[in-house]
């Protein structure tokens, strides 16, 4: 008889604890899908995507400007290839980092 009472008390305690935990999780899930929370989440994601787009546009403008400068220098004849000045086996460093000489472009201001 004592065995049955012990198992009943253990089951009762486990059931109460499980029901309390389930109730807590259901309330958390319900509050996270509330209309206010969904709107806040959507707004924050839209703002983040807007910042990403703005950053991409800024970066694109910078790269386009650099490419335009390079094309103008090439047209005006003031674009030199670094390969004309580097011998095989030489290392080229830009800001302290080794780079391939074919990836470096030297542009000079026109001389009057």
NUTI-965322 format. One record per residue (C-alpha): residue in one letter; x, y, z; residue number from 1. Coordinates in nm, 4 decimals. Layout:
BEGIN
<rec rest="a" xx="X" yy="Y" zz="Z" nr="NUM"/>
...
% end
This chain:
BEGIN
<rec rest="x" xx="0.0000" yy="0.0000" zz="0.0000" nr="1"/>
<rec rest="x" xx="0.2835" yy="0.2435" zz="0.0812" nr="2"/>
<rec rest="x" xx="0.4358" yy="0.1771" zz="-0.2578" nr="3"/>
<rec rest="x" xx="0.1183" yy="0.2841" zz="-0.4335" nr="4"/>
<rec rest="x" xx="0.0927" yy="0.6054" zz="-0.2289" nr="5"/>
<rec rest="x" xx="0.4569" yy="0.6900" zz="-0.3059" nr="6"/>
<rec rest="x" xx="0.4070" yy="0.6371" zz="-0.6793" nr="7"/>
<rec rest="x" xx="0.0810" yy="0.8344" zz="-0.6714" nr="8"/>
<rec rest="x" xx="0.2484" yy="1.1285" zz="-0.4908" nr="9"/>
<rec rest="x" xx="0.5417" yy="1.1207" zz="-0.7343" nr="10"/>
<rec rest="x" xx="0.3070" yy="1.1187" zz="-1.0339" nr="11"/>
<rec rest="x" xx="0.0986" yy="1.3977" zz="-0.8865" nr="12"/>
<rec rest="x" xx="0.4082" yy="1.6152" zz="-0.8294" nr="13"/>
<rec rest="x" xx="0.5375" yy="1.5449" zz="-1.1805" nr="14"/>
<rec rest="x" xx="0.1958" yy="1.6268" zz="-1.3298" nr="15"/>
<rec rest="x" xx="0.1702" yy="1.9567" zz="-1.1438" nr="16"/>
<rec rest="x" xx="0.5242" yy="2.0566" zz="-1.2386" nr="17"/>
<rec rest="x" xx="0.4673" yy="1.9572" zz="-1.6040" nr="18"/>
<rec rest="x" xx="0.1393" yy="2.1470" zz="-1.6231" nr="19"/>
<rec rest="x" xx="0.2993" yy="2.4594" zz="-1.4740" nr="20"/>
<rec rest="x" xx="0.5892" yy="2.4409" zz="-1.7195" nr="21"/>
<rec rest="x" xx="0.3540" yy="2.3885" zz="-2.0158" nr="22"/>
<rec rest="x" xx="0.1368" yy="2.6832" zz="-1.9064" nr="23"/>
<rec rest="x" xx="0.4451" yy="2.9067" zz="-1.8853" nr="24"/>
<rec rest="x" xx="0.5667" yy="2.8031" zz="-2.2329" nr="25"/>
<rec rest="x" xx="0.2215" yy="2.8551" zz="-2.3872" nr="26"/>
<rec rest="x" xx="0.2003" yy="3.2074" zz="-2.2410" nr="27"/>
<rec rest="x" xx="0.5495" yy="3.2919" zz="-2.3748" nr="28"/>
<rec rest="x" xx="0.4612" yy="3.1621" zz="-2.7212" nr="29"/>
<rec rest="x" xx="0.1301" yy="3.3497" zz="-2.7232" nr="30"/>
<rec rest="x" xx="0.2967" yy="3.6774" zz="-2.6237" nr="31"/>
<rec rest="x" xx="0.5624" yy="3.6395" zz="-2.8943" nr="32"/>
<rec rest="x" xx="0.2975" yy="3.6077" zz="-3.1683" nr="33"/>
<rec rest="x" xx="0.0843" yy="3.8913" zz="-3.0371" nr="34"/>
<rec rest="x" xx="0.0122" yy="4.1556" zz="-3.3021" nr="35"/>
<rec rest="x" xx="0.2283" yy="4.4156" zz="-3.1281" nr="36"/>
<rec rest="x" xx="0.5292" yy="4.1836" zz="-3.1167" nr="37"/>
<rec rest="x" xx="0.4844" yy="4.0804" zz="-3.4803" nr="38"/>
<rec rest="x" xx="0.4750" yy="4.4462" zz="-3.5856" nr="39"/>
<rec rest="x" xx="0.7865" yy="4.5279" zz="-3.3792" nr="40"/>
<rec rest="x" xx="0.9713" yy="4.2346" zz="-3.5336" nr="41"/>
<rec rest="x" xx="0.8678" yy="4.3306" zz="-3.8866" nr="42"/>
<rec rest="x" xx="0.9689" yy="4.6943" zz="-3.8345" nr="43"/>
<rec rest="x" xx="1.3106" yy="4.6034" zz="-3.6965" nr="44"/>
<rec rest="x" xx="1.3755" yy="4.3633" zz="-3.9861" nr="45"/>
<rec rest="x" xx="1.2648" yy="4.6252" zz="-4.2412" nr="46"/>
<rec rest="x" xx="1.4954" yy="4.8851" zz="-4.0861" nr="47"/>
<rec rest="x" xx="1.7874" yy="4.6435" zz="-4.0940" nr="48"/>
<rec rest="x" xx="1.7235" yy="4.5624" zz="-4.4608" nr="49"/>
<rec rest="x" xx="1.6939" yy="4.9344" zz="-4.5370" nr="50"/>
<rec rest="x" xx="2.0323" yy="4.9961" zz="-4.3750" nr="51"/>
<rec rest="x" xx="2.1797" yy="4.7074" zz="-4.5761" nr="52"/>
<rec rest="x" xx="2.0463" yy="4.8558" zz="-4.9003" nr="53"/>
<rec rest="x" xx="2.1751" yy="5.2035" zz="-4.8126" nr="54"/>
<rec rest="x" xx="2.5201" yy="5.0607" zz="-4.7310" nr="55"/>
<rec rest="x" xx="2.5249" yy="4.8694" zz="-5.0589" nr="56"/>
<rec rest="x" xx="2.4321" yy="5.1835" zz="-5.2549" nr="57"/>
<rec rest="x" xx="2.7054" yy="5.3840" zz="-5.0781" nr="58"/>
<rec rest="x" xx="2.9630" yy="5.1147" zz="-5.1465" nr="59"/>
<rec rest="x" xx="2.8515" yy="5.0933" zz="-5.5090" nr="60"/>
<rec rest="x" xx="2.8935" yy="5.4682" zz="-5.5521" nr="61"/>
<rec rest="x" xx="3.2452" yy="5.4567" zz="-5.4090" nr="62"/>
<rec rest="x" xx="3.3469" yy="5.1672" zz="-5.6346" nr="63"/>
<rec rest="x" xx="3.1892" yy="5.3333" zz="-5.9381" nr="64"/>
<rec rest="x" xx="3.3752" yy="5.6558" zz="-5.8621" nr="65"/>
<rec rest="x" xx="3.7044" yy="5.4696" zz="-5.8315" nr="66"/>
<rec rest="x" xx="3.6404" yy="5.2869" zz="-6.1568" nr="67"/>
<rec rest="x" xx="3.5502" yy="5.6143" zz="-6.3275" nr="68"/>
<rec rest="x" xx="3.8779" yy="5.7693" zz="-6.2054" nr="69"/>
<rec rest="x" xx="4.0656" yy="5.4683" zz="-6.3379" nr="70"/>
<rec rest="x" xx="3.8989" yy="5.4947" zz="-6.6789" nr="71"/>
<rec rest="x" xx="3.9688" yy="5.8690" zz="-6.6998" nr="72"/>
<rec rest="x" xx="4.3335" yy="5.8115" zz="-6.6089" nr="73"/>
<rec rest="x" xx="4.3566" yy="5.5427" zz="-6.8751" nr="74"/>
<rec rest="x" xx="4.2012" yy="5.7733" zz="-7.1352" nr="75"/>
<rec rest="x" xx="4.4321" yy="6.0611" zz="-7.0415" nr="76"/>
<rec rest="x" xx="4.7397" yy="5.8380" zz="-7.0498" nr="77"/>
<rec rest="x" xx="4.8329" yy="5.8816" zz="-6.6844" nr="78"/>
<rec rest="x" xx="4.7633" yy="5.5214" zz="-6.5888" nr="79"/>
<rec rest="x" xx="5.0713" yy="5.3089" zz="-6.5419" nr="80"/>
<rec rest="x" xx="5.0865" yy="4.9387" zz="-6.4885" nr="81"/>
<rec rest="x" xx="5.2935" yy="4.8402" zz="-6.1897" nr="82"/>
<rec rest="x" xx="5.4153" yy="4.5397" zz="-6.3845" nr="83"/>
<rec rest="x" xx="5.6319" yy="4.7801" zz="-6.5907" nr="84"/>
<rec rest="x" xx="5.8262" yy="4.8667" zz="-6.2740" nr="85"/>
<rec rest="x" xx="5.8330" yy="4.5311" zz="-6.0940" nr="86"/>
<rec rest="x" xx="6.0669" yy="4.2510" zz="-6.1845" nr="87"/>
<rec rest="x" xx="5.9702" yy="3.8839" zz="-6.1514" nr="88"/>
<rec rest="x" xx="6.0186" yy="3.7683" zz="-5.7943" nr="89"/>
<rec rest="x" xx="5.9689" yy="4.1150" zz="-5.6431" nr="90"/>
<rec rest="x" xx="5.6992" yy="4.1523" zz="-5.3794" nr="91"/>
<rec rest="x" xx="5.4519" yy="4.4398" zz="-5.3764" nr="92"/>
<rec rest="x" xx="5.3073" yy="4.5630" zz="-5.0466" nr="93"/>
<rec rest="x" xx="5.0015" yy="4.7828" zz="-5.0023" nr="94"/>
<rec rest="x" xx="4.9332" yy="4.9005" zz="-4.6489" nr="95"/>
<rec rest="x" xx="5.1786" yy="4.6399" zz="-4.5251" nr="96"/>
<rec rest="x" xx="5.0070" yy="4.3453" zz="-4.6942" nr="97"/>
<rec rest="x" xx="5.1547" yy="4.1564" zz="-4.9871" nr="98"/>
<rec rest="x" xx="4.9482" yy="4.1793" zz="-5.3066" nr="99"/>
<rec rest="x" xx="4.9846" yy="4.0633" zz="-5.6642" nr="100"/>
<rec rest="x" xx="5.1389" yy="4.3308" zz="-5.8861" nr="101"/>
<rec rest="x" xx="4.8594" yy="4.2849" zz="-6.1403" nr="102"/>
<rec rest="x" xx="4.6049" yy="4.3996" zz="-5.8827" nr="103"/>
<rec rest="x" xx="4.7730" yy="4.7356" zz="-5.8168" nr="104"/>
<rec rest="x" xx="4.7060" yy="5.0430" zz="-6.0283" nr="105"/>
<rec rest="x" xx="4.9164" yy="5.3568" zz="-5.9986" nr="106"/>
<rec rest="x" xx="4.7420" yy="5.6802" zz="-6.0984" nr="107"/>
<rec rest="x" xx="4.9201" yy="6.0119" zz="-6.1057" nr="108"/>
<rec rest="x" xx="4.7876" yy="6.3651" zz="-6.1267" nr="109"/>
<rec rest="x" xx="4.8489" yy="6.5258" zz="-6.4666" nr="110"/>
<rec rest="x" xx="5.1545" yy="6.7485" zz="-6.4706" nr="111"/>
<rec rest="x" xx="5.1205" yy="7.0976" zz="-6.6134" nr="112"/>
% end
